[in-house]
Amino acid sequence: MKLWSQSWTDGQPIPARYAAGRPDAGGGVTFSDNLNPHLAWSGLPAGTLSLALICHDPDVPSRGDDVNQPDREVPADLPRVDFFHWVMVDLPPSLSEIAEGELSKGFTARGKAGPQTLHGARHGLNDYTGWFAGHADMAGQYFGYDGPFPPFNDALLHHYVFTLFALDLARCPVEGAFTGAQVRAAMTGHVLGSASFVGTYTLNRRLRQD
């Protein structure tokens, strides 16, 4: 299997239009265009009945003590955890690409609708659901794609891993407002093949190249 994108080169920085957050002119950060990137694939294994797509950031701080504090950085050696940015199941094997902006344009307060989406697929919850859970104006169920918005003071460059899974299941056995962890568990023993595509992103002005 092969997975690629016209939106950026594998392993390179993600353009800000695909992120949920970007630097602003005043030295802070603000919401960005939050477009889903273009993705295309080929070489599905024989017997593929559906596809699942997961984007996760494995570089999220495991503690929030220093997150977004202007007087200090989140240490690069702090233990890190996964943050799911996109969870989608039941993509048909006849599909070979997703267009830029086809499934996400802009950041929606309280989250985009789901789980049903285009191509007969279903979106799961991304982890902004938990991030905004206690916020009066933003709390809600965040289905579908919401891109990078790492801490603006993180000393570690974040990696965003898009992985496409070919499954021997016509329908992934998850229901309702499912999560990335639930999809990972449900796919166990049913993955015929997979391919990944990676981008990097930071809001730490000391690390940015622009």
Secondary structure per residue as TSV (DSSP state, phi and psi in degrees):
chain	resnum	aa	ss	phi	psi
A	1	M	-	360.0	149.9
A	2	K	E	-136.2	138.0
A	3	L	E	-127.8	132.3
A	4	W	E	-148.1	176.2
A	5	S	-	-146.9	148.5
A	6	Q	S	-89.9	-3.1
A	7	S	S	-81.7	-33.0
A	8	W	S	-162.5	167.7
A	9	T	-	-84.7	138.1
A	10	D	T	-48.9	127.7
A	11	G	T	87.2	-4.3
A	12	Q	S	-98.7	169.1
A	13	P	B	-60.6	142.4
A	14	I	-	-82.0	126.8
A	15	P	-	-60.1	146.5
A	16	A	G	-60.6	-24.2
A	17	R	G	-67.0	-18.1
A	18	Y	G	-95.2	1.6
A	19	A	S	-99.2	158.0
A	20	A	S	-81.1	-26.5
A	21	G	E	-129.3	149.9
A	22	R	E	-145.7	161.6
A	23	P	E	-65.8	147.9
A	24	D	-	-108.9	172.0
A	25	A	T	-69.1	-18.9
A	26	G	T	-90.2	6.4
A	27	G	S	93.7	0.5
A	28	G	S	-105.3	-150.5
A	29	V	E	-133.4	158.4
A	30	T	E	-150.2	174.6
A	31	F	E	-71.1	149.1
A	32	S	-	-113.5	-168.7
A	33	D	-	-69.5	-28.2
A	34	N	-	53.9	42.8
A	35	L	-	-80.4	137.5
A	36	N	-	-69.4	141.3
A	37	P	-	-73.8	161.0
A	38	H	-	-68.7	137.3
A	39	L	E	-136.5	140.2
A	40	A	E	-139.4	155.8
A	41	W	E	-149.9	162.2
A	42	S	E	-154.9	170.4
A	43	G	-	73.0	36.6
A	44	L	-	-64.4	141.2
A	45	P	-	-66.0	151.9
A	46	A	T	-59.0	139.9
A	47	G	T	90.5	2.3
A	48	T	-	-67.3	125.4
A	49	L	-	-109.0	-21.5
A	50	S	E	-161.1	167.5
A	51	L	E	-123.5	146.9
A	52	A	E	-124.2	144.3
A	53	L	E	-126.5	129.6
A	54	I	E	-130.5	132.3
A	55	C	E	-116.5	125.0
A	56	H	E	-136.4	154.2
A	57	D	E	-109.3	113.0
A	58	P	E	-85.0	4.9
A	59	D	E	-111.0	21.4
A	60	V	E	-79.0	133.7
A	61	P	E	-55.6	136.6
A	62	S	S	-78.3	-14.7
A	63	R	-	-130.6	145.9
A	64	G	-	-99.1	8.8
A	65	D	T	-55.0	-42.4
A	66	D	T	-102.0	-1.3
A	67	V	T	-65.1	128.4
A	68	N	T	57.4	37.6
A	69	Q	-	-101.6	119.6
A	70	P	T	-69.3	-15.4
A	71	D	T	-94.9	3.0
A	72	R	S	-161.1	166.5
A	73	E	-	-106.0	153.4
A	74	V	B	-73.1	122.4
A	75	P	-	-60.3	138.1
A	76	A	T	-63.8	-27.3
A	77	D	T	-89.8	6.7
A	78	L	S	-64.6	137.1
A	79	P	-	-55.9	145.3
A	80	R	E	-119.0	156.9
A	81	V	E	-133.3	167.8
A	82	D	E	-79.8	145.5
A	83	F	E	-132.8	120.8
A	84	F	E	-85.8	127.6
A	85	H	E	-104.7	-19.1
A	86	W	E	-159.6	127.1
A	87	V	E	-134.9	119.6
A	88	M	E	-143.1	135.9
A	89	V	E	-128.5	168.2
A	90	D	E	69.0	23.8
A	91	L	E	-66.9	134.9
A	92	P	-	-73.2	144.0
A	93	P	T	-67.1	-12.8
A	94	S	T	-74.7	-17.8
A	95	L	-	-79.7	140.6
A	96	S	-	-123.9	-3.9
A	97	E	E	-164.7	160.5
A	98	I	E	-120.8	129.4
A	99	A	-	-78.2	151.7
A	100	E	T	-56.7	129.1
A	101	G	T	73.6	5.6
A	102	E	S	-68.7	-32.2
A	103	L	S	-119.5	-4.0
A	104	S	-	-156.9	127.4
A	105	K	-	-140.8	109.3
A	106	G	S	85.6	161.7
A	107	F	-	-100.0	123.9
A	108	T	-	-100.7	116.3
A	109	A	T	-58.9	135.8
A	110	R	T	73.6	1.2
A	111	G	-	96.1	151.0
A	112	K	B	-76.3	159.0
A	113	A	-	-71.3	158.6
A	114	G	-	-174.4	-177.4
A	115	P	S	-83.8	-19.6
A	116	Q	B	-65.4	137.7
A	117	T	-	-144.0	-166.9
A	118	L	G	-67.6	162.4
A	119	H	G	65.6	17.1
A	120	G	G	75.1	9.0
A	121	A	-	-86.1	170.8
A	122	R	E	-127.0	136.1
A	123	H	E	-92.4	140.3
A	124	G	-	-96.0	-179.8
A	125	L	B	-79.4	138.0
A	126	N	-	-93.9	174.2
A	127	D	T	-83.4	1.8
A	128	Y	H	-66.4	-19.7
A	129	T	H	-56.3	-48.1
A	130	G	H	-76.1	-36.1
A	131	W	H	-60.6	-40.8
A	132	F	T	-97.4	9.3
A	133	A	T	-56.5	-34.0
A	134	G	T	-99.8	10.9
A	135	H	-	-95.9	122.8
A	136	A	T	-60.0	-36.4
A	137	D	T	-95.6	-11.9
A	138	M	T	-119.6	-12.6
A	139	A	-	-61.2	137.9
A	140	G	S	169.0	-173.2
A	141	Q	-	-97.2	116.9
A	142	Y	-	-99.0	94.8
A	143	F	B	-87.0	153.5
A	144	G	S	77.5	-155.4
A	145	Y	-	-87.0	127.2
A	146	D	-	-136.7	122.2
A	147	G	-	-80.7	-166.7
A	148	P	-	-62.3	138.4
A	149	F	-	-153.3	62.5
A	150	P	-	-70.2	163.7
A	151	P	-	-54.9	135.3
A	152	F	T	-70.4	-10.4
A	153	N	T	-115.7	20.7
A	154	D	B	-79.6	127.9
A	155	A	S	-77.4	-8.2
A	156	L	S	-103.7	133.7
A	157	L	-	-71.0	130.1
A	158	H	E	-89.7	145.1
A	159	H	E	-113.2	137.4
A	160	Y	E	-118.6	113.0
A	161	V	E	-105.0	112.8
A	162	F	E	-94.7	120.7
A	163	T	E	-125.8	127.5
A	164	L	E	-102.7	130.3
A	165	F	E	-114.0	131.1
A	166	A	E	-94.0	122.8
A	167	L	E	-114.1	152.6
A	168	D	S	-91.7	21.8
A	169	L	-	-114.9	134.4
A	170	A	S	-73.7	-26.8
A	171	R	S	-141.6	123.9
A	172	C	-	-66.7	132.8
A	173	P	S	-81.3	62.4
A	174	V	-	-129.4	151.2
A	175	E	-	-133.7	159.1
A	176	G	S	64.4	-139.4
A	177	A	S	-88.8	75.6
A	178	F	-	-82.6	161.4
A	179	T	-	-113.5	170.3
A	180	G	H	-62.0	-40.3
A	181	A	H	-63.0	-38.2
A	182	Q	H	-66.8	-38.0
A	183	V	H	-67.5	-43.4
A	184	R	H	-56.3	-43.2
A	185	A	H	-67.6	-41.0
A	186	A	H	-68.3	-27.2
A	187	M	H	-79.9	-13.8
A	188	T	T	-54.5	125.0
A	189	G	T	84.2	0.1
A	190	H	-	-122.6	7.4
A	191	V	E	-90.1	117.1
A	192	L	E	-86.5	-23.5
A	193	G	E	-179.2	163.9
A	194	S	E	-153.1	160.6
A	195	A	E	-149.1	146.1
A	196	S	E	-126.1	156.6
A	197	F	E	-141.9	133.9
A	198	V	E	-124.0	144.4
A	199	G	E	-134.5	158.9
A	200	T	E	-115.8	156.3
A	201	Y	E	-159.6	145.0
A	202	T	-	-148.7	150.2
A	203	L	-	-110.2	4.1
A	204	N	-	-77.7	111.2
A	205	R	T	-62.3	-24.0
A	206	R	T	-67.5	-28.2
A	207	L	T	-97.5	-19.6
A	208	R	-	-70.0	150.0
A	209	Q	-	-100.8	-1.9
A	210	D	-	-97.6	360.0
